[in-house]
Amino acid sequence: MEVVNLEVPHGSGGVGGRRRVSGARPPAKVAIGTFDGVHLGHRQVLHECDTVLTFDPHPMYVLEPRRVPSLLSDRRHKLHKLGALGVRRVAIVPFDRAWSRVPAEEFVERVLIDRLGAEFVSVGEGFRFGARGSGTTATFDRYPGLTTRVVPLATRGPAGEPISSTRIRRLILDGEVELAAELLGGCLTLPAIVGDEGRLVISSRFARPGPGFYFGYVDGRYCGIRVRQDHTVAFLGTTRTGTPVDVTFVKRAR
């Protein structure tokens, strides 16, 4: 899978234009979104798309840092999941203040059409983009060479609750990692650093399970995992302090 970091565009073509850069690939089917966790709802947006346009860091880190949501995966695991779904190219917007000022039309023309060669765009319901969120799904309609698919919010469960990152974070915080896995399409896996005295430290940037005892894997080895009140993780292991590891939560002990 090809992974590219995009530069902030400078200058714009005319509205409705379709100018591809020299040597560009055949027309692309592009899914746009943050796709944190690549959960089952996201996968409906990703369906049949060969290219993904995503954001790292999460735009909220720049736009509203006090409201940044806890993440369901890091970049490495997100890319792994996208590749497993058959995505061939991931274009990453390294979101910062400069990117936040790019007008919606320039984003479509210079990034989607010129840079990625998009002929088809797939987004979730309510998607907004561009400076001050001025771009909506209706913005894409101004470009006759661009077909747009707007995917309604997926639901699951007898109450018809949405499959959303917010719902999954709530389940994780409540320790319901098995229910969260059903919506994620796989067990929650988070990066950690081995600390002192058999503890693992998971950054507060991530959605960490509530205190309790779980079964899961630490770097592929099945074991018991205790999440303490301070959100550090205790496990039985001899891995050297400072070593990065992956922690997978399979189920909570009942």
N, C-alpha and C positions, 0 to 999 in steps of 0.2 A: 504494500500500500504506500502510495506517495503522500508525504506530508509536507506542506509548504506554509511558510509564514508570510502573510501579506503585508505590503507596505501601504501607508496612507496614500490614497490617490491624489493627484494634483491635476486640475483641469478636467473639464467635462465635455462629452460629446453632445450632440443635439438630442432633444427628447424624441424617442421613437427610433433612434439610430441603432444600427447593429454593426459595430465596428469591432472585429476581432483582431488581436495582435498577430503579427506575422508568425506563421508556424504554429498557430494554436491548434488544439485537438479538435476532433469532431464535436458537435453540440453536446452539452452536458445536461444531465438531470440533477439539479442541485437542491438538497435539503438544507434549510437554514434554521439554526437554533443553538442554544447553549448545550442542550443534550446532556445535562448533568445526570449521571447514572445510566443513561441510555435505557430507560425503562420501557415498559410495554406501550405506554402512550407515545413516547418518542418514536418507537419502531413503526408506528403507523405513518408518521411523517417521513421516516426514512425509506419506506417501502418503495422498491424499484429505482431508487436514486443511486447513481454511481459516484456522486461527489457530495461532500458535506462541507458547508461553510459554518464554522463555529467560532466561539469567542473564549479567549484565555488571556487574562483572568476574566472571571464573571464580570459583566458590565457594571453590576451593582457596586463592585469595589471602587469604581471611579465615580459613578453617578450618585450613589447614596450609601457610603461606606457603613453608616450606622445600621443599615437594614440588610447587610449582606447575609444571604442564607448559608447555612452550613452545607458543605458539599457532600455528594454521595459517592464521588470517585475522584481520583487524581487524573492528570492528563494521560499518563501511561495506560491506566486501565480503561479509560474512555476510548483511546485509540484502539486498544486491543478488541474491545467490544464492537466498535465500528467495523474493523477489519473482518471480524467473524461474521458480520451481517452481509459481507460482500461489497462494502464500500471500497472503491479503488483509489480515491483521492480525498484528502482532508485539507482544506484551506483554513488556516487559523488566523483570526484577527487578534493581534496582541493589543487588546483594547486599552486605550489610554485617553487623555484629554484631546489629543489630536484626532483620534478616531471618533470621539463623541461629537466633534464639530462637522463631520462630513455630512452634507445634505443628502436626503433620501434619494433624489434623482441621480446624484453623482455616484452614490453607492450602487445603484442599479446599473448605470451605464459603464462606469469605470471598473467596478469590481465584478459584478455578476456577468455582464455581457462581454466587456473587453478582456478581462483577466481570466475568467473561468469559462467563457464561451457558453453560457447558460441559454438553453432554449425552453427549459421546464424548471419551475421553481415549486417546491413543496414546503409549506409552513403550517404551523398550528393556528388554530382559531384565536383571533385577537392579537396576532403578531404585529409589532410595531418596530420601526427602525429609523435610522437617520437622526440628524441633529434634532434635539428636543422631541424625539419620538414622532416627528411629523409624517413619516412614511407609514402607510397601512397596506393591507393586501390590495386595496383599490389602486395604489400607486403602480403596481405591476401591470394593471390593465392599460396603461398609457403606452405600453410597448407591444406593438402587434406581433413581433417575433417571439414573444415570451408567453408561454402557457403557464398558468398558475393553478396549483391545487391547494385548497385550504382545508385542512383536516380538522373535523370537529373534535372537541375534547372527549377522549375515550373514558369509559366508565367500567367499573367492575364491582360486583357485590350486590346483594339484594336491595340495598338502599340506593343503588345507582351512584355511588361516590366516584368522583373523578380519579383517574390514575394520574397522579401529579407528584412532583418532587416534594411538595409540601406534605401531602398525605404520607408518603414514604418516610420522610424525616420524623413525623410524629410517631409512626409505628416503631421506628428504630429507637427513639428516645424512651418509648414505653417498654423497650426490651422485646418487642414482638418481631424478632428478626426473621422468623419463618414466614410471617405474613408479608413482611417487607420484601423478602426474596421472591414471593409470588408476583409482586408488581414489578420488581426489578428485572425479572427473567433470569435470576441467578442469585446466589448468596452475596451478601454485602462483604466486600473486600476493601480494606483500607491500608494505606501505608503507615508504618510505625518505625520507631527507632528503639533499639534495645537500650534500656537504662540500667541503673544499678539494682542489685538485689532481685533479679528475675522479673523486672518490670519492663513493660513496653509503653512507650509514650506515643500517643496518637494526637496529632495537632488539633487544636480547637477549631481549625478551619473546616473540619469534617464532621459529619453527623455521627456521633458516637453513641453506641447503645447505653441505655441506662444501667446503673449499678446492678450487678447480679452475676450469676455463674452461667456460662455458656459452653457449648461444645463447638469446636471448629478446628481451624488449621492455622499454624504459624509457619510460614514458608513451606507449606506442603505437608507438615507433620500434624496428624490429628492429635488433639489434646484438649484438656479442660482449660477454659479461659475465664478468669475472674475480673470483672470490671469493678474497680474500687470507686468510692465516693468522689475521689479527686480525678476520676476518669482515666487514671493510669490502669494498665492491664497487667495482671499477674499471671504467669504461666511457668510451667516446669520446663526449663531448658538451660543450655549452657552456652548459648550464642554470645559472642564477645560484645561488650558494651560499645555502643556507637554504631552497631551494624544496622542497616536498613532492612526491614522485613515486611512481608505482607501478612495481614491478619484477616482471616475469613471467619465470619460468624455464621454457623450452620443452624443451631437451635439453642433455645434457652432451657436450662435444666428445670424440670417441673417438680 
